[in-house]
Amino acid sequence: MRGGAFTARLGANESVFGPSPKVIEAVGRAAADGWMYGDPEQFELREALAEHLGLAVGNILCGTGIDGLLRDLVAACCEPGDSVLASLGSYPTFTYFAGAAGVRVETVPYQSDFRQDLQALAESAERIRPRILYLTNPDNPTGSYWQASDIETLIERVPEETLIALDEAYCEFAPASAMLEAGFIRPNLLRFRTFSKAYGMAGFRLGYVFGDPGDIRQFNKIRDHFSLSRLAQVAGIAALADQDHLRTVLDLVADGRERLTRAAERHGLTPLPSAANFVAMAVAGDAQYTGELAERIEASGVFIRRPRAKGLDNLLRISVGTASDAQVFEDALERALHHREA
């Protein structure tokens, strides 16, 4: 929406419930030290994450969100002409970075149930032997997920020379059965997580990767050692120390998903089961109609997302917000649908 603010911001999967009050307090206290660079070794933050995950400090590195870490991953691992593999329509930043680096991007379509096709990904990895296989669990933009045992089966099938980048940005929202144990470490597996979603800290640009120490050390060859601000590091430590706030947010998100699910059903859309902080809704129409519907909703001042890849292009993706946000979205959806009927 150009030239004005959105009435409801439901398109970026941010947490409207915000960071922990302890984060706000810690950042306020640290602001006077903002004249100093952040610790280039991120030691205290990595130590806090190591305790949180039950890993060693050497298993972990932090960066400017998962996006920044994926950019560094491509830079560290790929040369022009290499190939990488991903699902067609999954979170696109990884493939943007790969394409910009002159890397060939191979894709596999989603299944008809809007889940990533693990069997096809494994077969393609065995055939292509890409430099990197990018996988999301839970998935963005569908909210779907696979059980940890299914992910482990895929990992075991992928050739050893292929590095698996497992994006777990929405892990806190997922059933425990969907997530690999934190101690599941393999030489060709890197797992990416973020403070942007459940912790409500998208504006701090803070994410982390964990895996085999040898793989983690490769990032040091190319990363910007001073990109992670002092305030972001302080915020991350404070967020980890307030798991009560996290649990409160998870309950609020579960309620919000149910609210969006009911709204979709009332208006003839099919909500997909979600293990994230958003709900994807299938529209009973083709891609053109779905696009027109999305444009009318945004014209009402509601920011949402619509996947564009074939097979996903009849979906609308709506982030969980407040109860008021959900009502604003539902009102805009109703007007958009009636506009079509008129």
N, C-alpha and C positions, 0 to 999 in steps of 0.2 A: 504494500500500500504506500503510494508515494505522497509526500507532502503532509503527512500527519501520523499520529501515533495510533497503534492498534488498540481496540477496546479490550481484546483478549489475545494474549500472546501464547499460542498453542502449537507452534510449528518447529521449535528447536529442541524439544525434550529437556528444557531447563526445569529446575525445581522451583516453583513459585513459593515453596515453603521456606526457602532460603537456607543459609548456613546456620550451624549451631550458634546460639548466643555466645558460647565460649570462644568461637572463632572470631566473632566481631570484637569481643573484648581483647583477645590476644593480638589481633591486628592493630587495634587502637593503641595498645601499649607499645607495639613495635614500630609504629609509624615514624616516630622520631629518629629511628635508626635507618630510615629509608635512604639516607645518603650513602650507605654502604652497599656494595654488591652482596648478593646472596652467596652463601657458601658454595663454591663450585663443586665440591664433593658431596653436598647435600647430606652430610653425615647424620645429623640429628634426625632429619626426616626419614632417611633410609633406615636408621636404627629403630624408629617408631614403627615403620612399616614391617621391618623384620620381626619385631615382637608381635605385631598384629597378625602376621601370616604364619609365624612359626618357622621362619627361614633365617638364613644368614644375610648380613648386610651385602655381601658380595653377590647375592642372587638378585639384587634389586637395583634399578636405576630410575630416577624421576625425570620428567621432561615437561614441556609446555603442552599438556594435554596429550591424549593418544595421537592426535593428528601430528604433533611435532615429533613424536617418537616414531610414527610410521614413516614420516619423511626421512628421518635419520636412518631407519632400517633399510629403505630403498637405496639411499646413498651408500650405505656400508656394504650392501650385499649384491647390488646389481650393476651390470655394465650395459651400455646400449646393445640391443640385440638379444639380451636375455629374455626369458619369458616368465610371467607370473600367472597365477590362476586364482579366480575368485568366482563367486556366484553373480550372475547377471542381475544387477539391480540392488545388490547389497550396499552397505554404507560406502559411498563412492570415493572418499578422500584417498584411500590407498591406491586405487587405480589412477586417480589424477596424478599423484606423485610418480607412479610407475610410467605413465605415458609421457610426462614431462621429461623423464630421464632417458627416453628413447627405448624403453622396455616394452616388449610385446605383451599385451594383456589378453589372456585366454579366459573365457567365461563358460559357465554351466548354468542353464536355466533353473529356476525354482521348480519344485514339484507342484502339482495341481492343488495341493493343500496349503500352498504358500510357505512351505518349509524348504530350507536349503536341501539340495539333493546330495546327501553324503555319499551314497553309492556312486553316483556319476562323478562327483569330485574325486573320489579315490581312484576310479578308473582313469579319469583324465590325468591325474597326477602320475599314475603308473606309466601312462603312455607318453605324456609330454615331458615329464621330469622337470617341472618349473623350478626356478630358483626359490620362489616363495609361494606358498598357498595361504591365502587370506580367508579366514573363517570367522563368523560372528556367532556367539552363543551367550545369551539370547540374541536374537537377530534384530537388526534395524535395516529395513523399515517395517517388517511384519510383526515383530513382537513374539514370534514363534521361538521354540527352543527344542533342543534334543537332550536326551538323558546323558549324563556323564559317561555312562558305559558305551553309548553310541559314538560319542566324540573320541573316546579312548580307542575304539575299534578302528575309526578312521585314521587316527594318529599312527597306529601300528601298521597300517597298510601303505602309508605314504613313504616313498623312497627316502632313504636316509639323507641323500644330498639335497632334498627339498626342505627348506625351513618353513615351519608352520607358524603363522602369525595369528594367534587366537585372540580375538577382540572380545573381552568380557566387560564392556562398558556398563552393562545393565545387570551385572552379576548379583548385586544386592537385592534386586527385585525378584530373582528367580527362585524356584523351588530348590532346596538343598540337593535334591537328586539330580539336578541338571548341571551342577558345577563339579568339576574335578577338584579333588583335594588340593589345597595350596601346595602341598609337598609333592605333587605329581610333576616331576621335572624330567625332561628328556633333552638330549643334546641338540635336537632339531626342533624344539618347541619354545616359543616365546609367548607369554601371556600378558595382555595389555588391559589395564584398568584405569579408572579415572575418578576424580573428585567432582566432576562436573554434574553428575546425575543425582544419585541418592544423597550425596553430601551437600548439594545445593551451591556449588562453588564454580560454576562455569566461567564466571568472570575472572577467576584467579588463574586460569589456564594451568592446571596441575593434573598430571597423570603419571602413571608409572608402568614399568615393564618388569617382569620377573621370569627367571629361567636359569639355565645352566650358567655358572659364573664365566665360563669361557665365551659364551655368546654375549653376555652382558658387557664384558670388557671391550667388545668390538665397537660399541657405541662411543667409547671414549676417543676413538680415532677421528671422529667426524662431528661430534656434537658441539654445540655452543655451550661452553662450560659456565657462562654467566647469564644464560637466558632465563633461568628460574629465579624469580625475584626473592629477596629476603622475606617479604610479606607473604608470598605464596607458600614458602616453606614453613613459616610460623603458623599459617592457617591450616596447613595439612596436619601438622602435629596436634593442634588443638581439636581438629575435627575427629581424628582417630581416638582422642581421649574422651569423646562424648558419644558413646554408642547408644545412650538413652535417646538422644535427639534423633539419631539414625532410625531407631526402632519406631519412634513416633512418626517420622516421615514415611516409613514403609507402610504403616497402617493408613495414613492419609492417602497415599498413592493407591493402595488396594481399594479404598472406598471410592476414589476418583475414577479408577478403571471401571468399577461397577456402574457408576453414574453414567459414564460415556457409553458403556455397553447397552444400558437400558435406553438411552437416547437414540442410539443407532437402530435398535430393534423397533422402537416406536415409529420410526420414519422409513422403514423398509430396507435399511442397509444391513449388511451381515457383518457383525463385529467378529474379529478373529481373536482367539484366545491369546492373551498377552502375558509375558513374563518380564515386562519392562514398565516404564512410566508413561506409556502412551497406548492408544488403541488404534489399530488399523481396521478400517471399515471397507468392505467390498460393496461397490455400487452396482446396482442392477442396470448396467449400461456399458457402452463401449468406452474406449479411451477418450474419444472426443467429448462425449457427454460428461464423463467424469471431470475432464479438464474444465468444461464450462461451469459445472457445479462448483468446483474449487474456486474459480474466478469470482463467482457470485458471492460465495461465502466470504472471500477476502475483501470484496467490495463493501461488505457490511462491517468491515473493521476487525475481522477475525483472522489472525495469522495461522495458517495450517500448512501442511506439506502434502504433496501428491507425488508418489513415485512415478517415474517416466519409463522405466524399462518394460519391454514387452513381457507380458505375463503378470506384471504388478501394476499396470497402468489403469486399472479400474479400482485402485485403492485410494482412500484418503487416510492420512496419518494424523491423529489428533493427540497432542500431549495432554497429560493430566494437569489440571489447574485447580483452582478453588471451585466450590459449588457455584459461585456466581459466574466464573468463567465458563463452566459447563452449560449453564443456562443461556449465556450469551451465544455460545456456539450452537446450541440446539435451536434457538430462535432464528439464527442466521441460516442454519440448514433448512429449517421449515420454509423460510422465505425463498431460498434458492430453489427448493423443490417445487413450490407453488408457481414460481416464475416459469419453470419448465412446462408445467401443466397448462398455464395460461397461454 
